[in-house]
Amino acid sequence: MAKEDILTLDAVVEEILPDGRFRVALENGHRIIVYTAGKMRRFRIRTVVGDQVRVEMSPYDLQKGRLVYRERGAPPRSSARRGRYR
């Protein structure tokens, strides 16, 4: 699969599922399950219900996708700011 075959769509997170997966609603009304991309996991980017996200999908499987970007909307919540434990 070439990089040109990837579809990039905007979506809204509807539900958080186990193992770093999310149920999202696309702009066109379809609901799919996406997993968190490796760089988002690596840099611990938190995604909560209601976040605007960008999803990459393969044209061969339109039921799954990869969450690659979380839009910066509201400022971070106070509960999201945690100190380091030593």
Backbone hydrogen bonds, N-H to C=O, Kabsch-Sander energy under -0.5 kcal/mol:
donor,donor_aa,acceptor,acceptor_aa,energy
5,D,2,A,-1.4
6,I,3,K,-1.3
7,L,57,M,-3.3
9,L,7,L,-0.5
9,L,55,V,-2.9
11,A,53,V,-2.5
12,V,25,A,-1.9
13,V,51,D,-2.1
14,E,23,R,-2.9
15,E,23,R,-1.8
17,L,15,E,-0.5
17,L,21,R,-2.5
21,R,17,L,-0.7
21,R,18,P,-0.7
22,F,34,V,-2.7
23,R,15,E,-2.6
24,V,22,F,-0.6
24,V,32,I,-2.6
25,A,12,V,-2.6
26,L,24,V,-0.6
26,L,30,H,-3.2
27,E,10,D,-1.2
29,G,26,L,-1.7
32,I,24,V,-2.0
33,I,63,Q,-1.6
34,V,22,F,-2.8
35,Y,65,G,-1.8
36,T,20,G,-1.8
37,A,67,L,-2.1
41,R,37,A,-1.9
42,R,38,G,-2.9
43,F,39,K,-2.2
44,R,41,R,-1.0
45,I,40,M,-2.5
46,R,44,R,-0.7
50,G,13,V,-2.3
51,D,48,V,-1.9
53,V,11,A,-2.6
53,V,51,D,-0.5
54,R,69,Y,-2.8
55,V,9,L,-3.3
56,E,66,R,-2.8
57,M,7,L,-2.8
58,S,61,D,-0.6
61,D,58,S,-0.8
64,K,61,D,-0.7
65,G,33,I,-1.2
66,R,56,E,-2.6
67,L,35,Y,-3.1
68,V,54,R,-2.3
68,V,66,R,-0.7
69,Y,54,R,-1.3
71,E,52,Q,-2.8
71,E,69,Y,-0.5
73,G,71,E,-1.0
80,A,77,R,-0.9
81,R,77,R,-0.7
81,R,78,S,-0.6
82,R,80,A,-0.9
